[in-house]
Amino acid sequence: MIELLRTNDPVTLSWARALLEEAGIDTLVFDEQTSALEGSIGAIARRLMVREEEASRARWLLDRARREIEDGHR
């Protein structure tokens, strides 16, 4: 597994997971339980993981989606 994204923002994490899963890329979130235990302080980031063979495509999809958002196309 390869770390694709590390964030304390649950909205960003949910968005990235939905985008990748819609493209057929399975994801796994590490540190989700630890993050839930810490409460609302947000000190422990969650890590979005993908299989190594899908990492390049997943990065490309996230980068493209971010550019589209910045350009106002979504």
Residue frames relative to the residue before (quaternion, step in Angstrom):
aa qw qx qy qz dx dy dz
M 1.0000 0.0000 0.0000 0.0000 0.00 0.00 0.00
I 0.2146 -0.7637 0.6026 0.0870 3.51 -1.15 0.83
E 0.4177 -0.6791 0.5407 0.2684 3.56 -1.01 0.82
L 0.1887 -0.8022 0.5629 0.0636 3.52 -0.71 1.13
L 0.8025 0.0071 0.0704 0.5925 3.55 1.01 -0.83
R 0.0706 -0.7599 0.6448 0.0411 3.54 -1.12 0.78
T 0.1927 0.8005 -0.5401 0.1744 3.56 -0.62 1.10
N 0.3759 -0.6818 0.5791 0.2418 3.52 -1.33 0.44
D 0.5955 0.5963 -0.3393 0.4180 3.57 1.31 -0.22
P 0.3290 -0.7771 0.4990 0.1970 3.62 -0.38 1.16
V 0.6077 0.5512 -0.3609 0.4434 3.61 1.10 -0.57
T 0.6495 0.5028 -0.3089 0.4796 3.59 0.95 -0.87
L 0.6526 0.5180 -0.3081 0.4593 3.56 0.95 -0.86
S 0.6657 0.4969 -0.2969 0.4709 3.57 0.91 -0.90
W 0.6375 0.5317 -0.3147 0.4603 3.59 0.98 -0.86
A 0.6833 0.4855 -0.2886 0.4627 3.57 0.86 -0.99
R 0.6454 0.5176 -0.3236 0.4592 3.60 0.94 -0.83
A 0.6676 0.5008 -0.3043 0.4593 3.58 0.88 -0.92
L 0.6431 0.5306 -0.3172 0.4520 3.58 0.94 -0.88
L 0.7129 0.4537 -0.2598 0.4674 3.57 0.83 -0.98
E 0.6665 0.4946 -0.3129 0.4618 3.57 0.92 -0.80
E 0.5987 0.5445 -0.3551 0.4679 3.60 1.14 -0.59
A 0.6913 0.4503 -0.2599 0.5019 3.58 1.16 -0.65
G 0.5774 -0.6229 0.3630 0.3833 3.58 1.27 0.12
I 0.5327 0.6007 -0.4161 0.4270 3.58 1.23 0.38
D 0.3409 -0.7459 0.5408 0.1871 3.56 -0.65 1.16
T 0.1239 -0.7886 0.6000 0.0524 3.55 -1.04 0.83
L 0.1206 -0.7468 0.6487 0.0834 3.50 -1.33 0.38
V 0.2308 -0.7690 0.5797 0.1389 3.58 -0.94 0.86
F 0.2051 -0.7553 0.6138 0.1037 3.55 -0.81 1.08
D 0.8156 0.2726 -0.2279 0.4566 3.55 -1.24 0.60
E 0.3551 0.7533 -0.4901 0.2575 3.59 1.22 0.26
Q 0.6841 0.4744 -0.2960 0.4683 3.61 0.88 -0.85
T 0.6384 0.5173 -0.3260 0.4675 3.58 0.98 -0.80
S 0.6486 0.5187 -0.3162 0.4586 3.55 0.95 -0.85
A 0.6478 0.5168 -0.3212 0.4583 3.59 1.00 -0.75
L 0.6630 0.5227 -0.3011 0.4434 3.59 1.03 -0.76
E 0.6562 0.5437 -0.3228 0.4119 3.57 1.05 -0.67
G 0.4922 -0.6640 0.4360 0.3560 3.58 1.20 -0.28
S 0.7635 -0.4035 0.2795 0.4197 3.54 -1.13 -0.60
I 0.4577 0.7122 -0.4515 0.2820 3.63 1.15 0.10
G 0.3034 -0.8146 0.4588 0.1839 3.61 1.18 -0.40
A 0.3272 0.7798 -0.4819 0.2296 3.58 1.11 0.60
I 0.7485 0.3406 -0.1986 0.5333 3.59 1.08 -0.61
A 0.3029 -0.7716 0.5372 0.1560 3.54 -0.54 1.19
R 0.3904 -0.6716 0.5754 0.2559 3.53 -1.21 0.59
R 0.2526 -0.7696 0.5717 0.1304 3.55 -1.12 0.71
L 0.2531 -0.7500 0.5964 0.1329 3.54 -0.83 1.06
M 0.1063 -0.8205 0.5617 -0.0058 3.54 -0.61 1.21
V 0.0602 -0.7616 0.6439 0.0410 3.55 -1.23 0.65
R 0.6169 -0.5209 0.4150 0.4194 3.55 -1.24 0.28
E 0.6269 -0.5855 0.3725 0.3541 3.53 -1.06 0.80
E 0.6871 0.4933 -0.2946 0.4448 3.59 0.93 -0.85
E 0.7090 0.4223 -0.2618 0.5005 3.61 1.23 -0.28
A 0.4303 0.7493 -0.4325 0.2574 3.59 1.27 -0.16
S 0.6633 0.5085 -0.3252 0.4424 3.63 0.83 -0.87
R 0.6721 0.4846 -0.2939 0.4766 3.58 0.89 -0.91
A 0.6454 0.5257 -0.3162 0.4551 3.58 0.98 -0.85
R 0.6449 0.5061 -0.3186 0.4759 3.60 0.96 -0.83
W 0.6435 0.5271 -0.3186 0.4546 3.55 0.96 -0.88
L 0.6618 0.5102 -0.3055 0.4565 3.59 0.91 -0.89
L 0.6680 0.4894 -0.3035 0.4713 3.59 0.91 -0.87
D 0.6502 0.5139 -0.3169 0.4612 3.59 0.94 -0.85
R 0.6575 0.5069 -0.3074 0.4650 3.58 0.93 -0.88
A 0.6622 0.5041 -0.3062 0.4623 3.58 0.92 -0.88
R 0.6413 0.5160 -0.3239 0.4664 3.60 0.98 -0.79
R 0.6455 0.5108 -0.3217 0.4680 3.60 0.98 -0.83
E 0.6485 0.5146 -0.3205 0.4604 3.59 0.96 -0.82
I 0.6368 0.5120 -0.3275 0.4745 3.58 1.01 -0.76
E 0.6630 0.5045 -0.3040 0.4621 3.58 0.91 -0.90
D 0.6916 0.4600 -0.2651 0.4897 3.57 1.09 -0.73
G 0.4941 -0.6957 0.4019 0.3322 3.58 1.28 -0.13
H 0.4503 0.7162 -0.4312 0.3137 3.60 1.19 0.42
R 0.7138 0.3901 -0.2569 0.5218 3.61 1.21 -0.18
